[in-house]
Amino acid sequence: MKSAESIIENGRVLTMDKAHPRAEAIAISGGLIVAVGSNAEIRDMAGPATRRIDAQGATVMPGMTEAHLHLFAGAFGLRLLQLDGVQGLPALRQKLQAYAKDNPDEALLIC
């Protein structure tokens, strides 16, 4: 096997595998976890270009990306006031006033 692109070592890895619930390190290539094991096992997968991350004893666990959308709720939400990136009271006031002006028939302002 070629070298891992990245390794995370010195961690408390939670594997979510009942047979092997804990590990010290993981190897990553192509955006996928390709190996889980001890620091020594995973260090053997490192090459000169491998990015090495020292977890310093921190917990490491798989993440989850939510990649679906409830169509009706998602589409409806697009017509609501969007406040992403708005910072400070003056900017909030400006967004609220502009939305209220553009949507005079809204009985309830939902944000």
C-alpha positions in Angstrom: 0.0 0.0 0.0 1.2 3.5 -0.8 1.7 6.0 2.0 -1.4 7.5 3.7 -2.1 11.1 2.8 -2.8 12.0 6.5 -2.5 10.3 9.8 -3.9 11.3 13.2 -1.9 9.8 16.0 -1.8 9.9 19.8 -5.6 10.0 20.1 -8.3 8.3 21.9 -10.0 7.0 18.7 -13.6 5.9 19.1 -14.1 3.5 16.2 -17.8 2.7 16.5 -16.8 -0.9 15.9 -18.0 -3.2 18.7 -15.2 -5.7 18.0 -12.5 -3.0 18.3 -14.0 0.0 20.1 -10.8 2.0 20.7 -7.6 2.8 18.8 -4.7 5.3 19.1 -4.4 6.4 15.5 -6.0 6.5 12.0 -4.7 6.7 8.4 -6.6 8.7 5.7 -6.2 8.5 2.0 -8.5 9.7 -0.8 -10.9 11.3 1.8 -11.5 7.9 3.5 -10.2 6.2 6.6 -8.0 3.4 5.3 -6.7 2.0 8.6 -7.2 2.3 12.4 -4.8 0.9 14.9 -2.0 1.6 17.3 0.4 4.5 16.9 3.1 2.1 15.7 0.9 0.4 13.1 -0.3 3.7 11.6 3.1 5.4 11.7 4.4 2.6 9.4 1.9 4.0 6.8 3.4 7.5 6.9 5.6 8.6 4.0 7.6 11.8 3.4 4.6 13.7 2.2 2.1 12.4 4.8 0.4 15.1 6.8 0.8 14.1 10.5 -1.6 15.4 13.1 -0.9 14.8 16.8 -4.2 14.6 18.6 -2.4 15.0 22.0 -4.7 12.5 23.7 -7.9 14.2 22.5 -10.9 12.1 21.4 -11.1 11.4 17.7 -14.3 10.0 16.3 -16.1 9.8 12.9 -18.1 12.7 11.8 -21.4 12.9 9.9 -22.4 15.2 7.2 -26.1 15.8 6.7 -26.6 15.7 3.0 -30.3 15.6 2.5 -33.0 18.2 2.5 -36.7 17.9 3.1 -37.9 19.4 -0.1 -41.0 21.3 1.0 -39.4 22.7 4.2 -36.2 23.6 2.4 -38.0 25.4 -0.5 -40.3 27.2 1.9 -37.3 28.3 4.0 -35.7 30.0 1.0 -38.4 32.6 1.1 -37.9 33.4 4.7 -35.6 36.1 6.1 -32.0 34.9 5.8 -29.8 36.2 8.6 -26.6 34.2 7.8 -23.6 36.5 8.1 -25.5 39.4 9.6 -23.5 40.9 12.4 -24.6 43.7 14.7 -27.8 45.5 15.5 -27.6 48.0 12.6 -27.2 45.2 10.0 -30.0 43.2 11.6 -32.3 46.3 11.6 -31.6 46.9 7.9 -32.3 43.3 6.9 -35.5 43.2 9.0 -36.8 46.5 7.6 -36.0 45.5 4.0 -37.7 42.1 4.4 -40.8 43.7 6.0 -41.0 46.2 3.1 -40.7 43.5 0.5 -43.2 41.2 2.2 -46.0 43.5 3.5 -48.6 40.7 3.6 -46.6 38.6 6.0 -48.7 38.4 9.2 -45.8 37.0 11.2 -42.2 37.8 10.6 -40.3 34.5 11.1 -36.6 34.6 11.3 
